[in-house]
Amino acid sequence: QVHVVESGGGLVQPGGSLRLSCAASGGMLSILSMGWYRQTPGKQRELVALITSRGRTEYGDSVKARFTISRDNAKNTMYLQMNSLKPEDTAVYFCKVVADHGVDYLDYWGQGTQVTVSS
C-alpha cells in the first residue's frame, strides 16, 4: 500500500503564490510519475501538471508559465510552485502517484488540499 499526503493549500489573494507538496511512502519499487490534478464542484478532475521519474514535465494549458512542478526523487516528494494565482485556480488539488510494483503499475491518490484564490 502506498500512502500519498498533500500539504500547502490555503487562502491567497489574486496574484499571490502558494507551494504545494506531495509525499509518497509505502511498498513500491519506484515511482513512475507524480502529478497534480484539480477539481471544482460539478466538473471533471483536470490535469494541472505532472513529472516523470526522468524529469519530463507536462502542464495544463491554463497554468503554463505560472506553475512549476519539481520533484525530489530521493524523498519521493513532489512540489508545485503556483505563481500569479487567479480566482479560477480555486479548486481542490489532488496528488496522483503512479507506482511501480514490478509486475504492474498502480495509481494512488491523496485526499486533496483546498486552494482558494480570493480577495
C-alpha positions in Angstrom: 0.0 0.0 0.0 1.3 3.5 -0.9 0.3 6.5 1.1 0.1 9.9 -0.5 -0.1 13.1 1.5 -0.6 16.6 0.2 0.1 19.8 2.0 0.4 23.5 1.4 -3.1 24.6 0.4 -4.8 27.6 1.7 -6.3 31.0 1.0 -4.4 33.5 -1.1 -5.2 36.8 -2.8 -5.2 37.1 -6.6 -1.7 37.5 -7.9 -0.2 35.7 -4.9 1.7 32.4 -4.7 1.4 29.1 -2.9 3.6 26.0 -2.9 2.0 22.6 -2.7 3.9 19.4 -1.6 3.1 15.8 -2.1 4.9 13.0 -0.3 4.6 9.3 -1.2 5.6 6.4 1.0 5.0 2.7 1.4 5.6 -0.5 -0.5 6.7 0.1 -4.1 9.8 -0.4 -6.2 9.8 3.1 -7.6 7.6 5.9 -8.7 6.9 6.2 -12.4 5.3 9.6 -12.3 3.7 12.1 -9.9 1.1 14.6 -10.9 -1.3 17.3 -9.7 -4.9 17.4 -10.7 -7.6 19.8 -9.6 -11.4 19.6 -9.3 -14.2 22.0 -8.7 -17.8 21.1 -8.0 -19.7 19.8 -11.0 -16.6 19.5 -13.1 -14.2 16.7 -14.0 -10.8 16.4 -12.5 -8.3 18.0 -14.7 -4.5 17.8 -15.1 -2.5 20.6 -13.6 1.0 19.3 -14.0 2.9 16.0 -13.9 6.5 15.0 -13.8 8.0 11.6 -14.6 10.9 9.8 -12.9 13.1 11.1 -15.7 12.1 14.7 -15.3 9.7 15.1 -18.2 7.0 17.6 -17.3 3.6 18.3 -18.7 1.3 21.2 -17.8 -2.3 22.0 -18.3 -2.8 24.9 -20.8 -4.4 27.2 -18.2 -1.3 27.1 -15.8 1.6 27.1 -18.3 4.1 29.8 -17.4 2.6 30.3 -14.0 3.1 27.0 -12.3 6.2 25.0 -11.9 6.4 21.3 -10.9 9.5 19.8 -9.4 10.4 16.5 -7.7 12.9 15.2 -5.2 13.3 11.5 -6.2 15.3 10.6 -3.1 12.5 11.8 -0.9 9.6 10.6 -3.1 8.3 14.2 -2.9 6.8 16.5 -5.5 6.2 20.2 -5.3 4.0 22.6 -7.2 5.0 26.3 -7.1 2.0 28.3 -8.1 2.5 32.0 -9.0 0.2 34.7 -10.3 -2.8 32.9 -8.9 -6.2 33.7 -10.3 -9.7 33.1 -8.8 -10.2 30.4 -11.4 -7.4 28.4 -9.9 -9.6 27.8 -6.9 -10.2 24.1 -6.5 -9.3 21.0 -4.5 -5.8 19.9 -5.7 -5.1 16.2 -5.7 -1.8 14.4 -5.9 -1.6 11.2 -8.0 1.3 8.8 -7.8 1.9 6.1 -10.4 3.8 3.4 -8.5 5.9 0.6 -10.0 5.3 -2.6 -8.2 7.3 -4.7 -10.5 4.5 -6.7 -12.0 2.3 -3.8 -12.7 1.7 0.0 -12.2 -0.9 1.3 -9.9 -2.4 4.7 -9.3 -2.6 6.2 -5.8 -4.4 9.4 -4.9 -4.1 11.7 -1.9 -7.1 13.2 0.0 -6.7 16.6 -1.7 -5.9 20.1 -0.4 -8.1 23.1 -0.9 -6.7 26.1 -2.7 -8.8 29.3 -2.6 -7.8 32.4 -4.5 -9.9 35.3 -3.4 -9.6 38.9 -2.3 
